[in-house]
Amino acid sequence: MSKRSRRVVTYRCRGLVKGRATGEALVSSRPISFLGGVDPSSGVIVERGHDLEGLSVAGKVLIIPHGKGSTVGSYVLYSLAKRGLAPSAIVTVKVDLMTLTGCVISGITLLDGVPREALADIKCRSRVEVDGFKGLLKVHLG
């Protein structure tokens, strides 16, 4: 469900890992594998053919349908966080266990349940606010 105002679109989600983050959105309609799909030493997405290939997750609000791949991906998120290269928050349509575990052990704010159509509506580089306490994603327009 979204609530529209003149300058902000708000999506009600489920806050799974509490916290707040503000930043630039990095949005894909394709899942991401943190193990092998994201370089743990740079935070750059290296998965061949992914629409976000070559972009860094560092400090971004990553908005994806879900993660994919091995559970070792949780430790890649942890490693990224230790190096200061992790996303400031992750927002998913339907969270997977690997992403949930990685966010919990890394302290990365995590929202679940954003509508799938939001992946097409929210543009990369939009300014967004994530509130894991209230389960809100706010997208600033223009």
N, C-alpha and C positions, 0 to 999 in steps of 0.2 A: 504494500500500500504506500502510495506517495502522497505528499501534501505539497502543493505548489504555491509559491508566493511569487512576487515580481522578480526576485533575484536569487532565490534559493529553492531547490527541490530537496525535500526531506524524505528519506526512506526509513521505515521502521523495520528493524532487523532483530536478531537475537545476539546479545552481547555474550560471547563465550569466554573471552579473556578480557578482563576489565582493564580499562585505561582510556586515555584520550590521545588523539593524534590529529594534526592538521598538516596538510601538504598537498603535493601535486599527485593527481590520480594517474595510475598506470593501469590501463584497462584492456582486457582481452576476453573474447568469447571462447578461447581455447584454454584448457587446463595447462598447468605448468608442472614439470618435474624438477624438484629442487636438486635431486641427485642426477647430475649429468646435464641438466637443462639450465642450471645457473652456476656460473664460475664462483666457487666459494672464496677465492682470493681477491675478486674484484666486485662481485655482486652483479655482473653483467649476464644477461640471458644469452646463452650460447646454443640453445636448442635450434638445430638447422630447420629453417622453414617456419619457425614460430613467428607470428606477427609482431612480437616484441623483441625478436632477435637483435642483439647489439645494444639494447637499452639496459640501464642499471636499475635495480630494484632499491638501491640504497636511499633511505629516507623518503621513499614514495609510499603512497597508499595503493597497494596492489589489489585490484578488483578483478576476480576470476571466477569461473564456475566452480572449480575445485582443483585440488592438487592431483598429481598422479605419480606413479612410480613406487620405488622402494621406500620402506619405512626409514631407511638411512637418510632420506631427505629431511627428516626431523632434525638430525644432527647437522645437516648443512645449514638449516635455518639458525640453529644454535651457533654454529661457527660464524655465520654472517653477522649475527648479533654481537658476538664477542669482538669482532673486527670493526664494528660500527658501520657495517654494510647492509644490514637487514632493512626490509621495508619498515616504515614507522607503524603500519597497520596492514592487515589483510582482511578483505571483505569477500565472502563467497556466496554463491547461490546455495550450495549444499556442501558443507565442510566434509572433508575426508579425515580419517584418523591421523594420517601423517602430518597434515598441515596443523590440525588441532594440537597434536603432541609437540610439534616444533614451536608453535606459538606459546604454549604453556611453559615449556622449559626455557624459552628465550625471553619471555615477558613482552611478546609482541601482541598488541591489541588485536582482537579477532572478532569480527561480526559474521554471522551466518544468516542466510535467508533473504538476501537481497533479491528482488525479482529478476528473473533472467533477462527481461526486456531492458533493465537498467544497464546491462553490459553494452547494449547498442546505443542507449540514450546518453550515457556519460562519456565524455570525450577525454582522451589522454590529455594530460596537462591541465585539466580543470582543477580548480582549488576545491578541496573537500575537507570536511571535518568528520572525524569518527569519534563517537562516544560509546565505549564498550560498557559503561555503567547503565546507560539508558537504552542502548541498542539502536542508536540513531546514526545514519549516514546523511550528511548535509552536503549538497553539491551546489557550489556558487556559480551562477550563470554570468556570462559576459565579463 
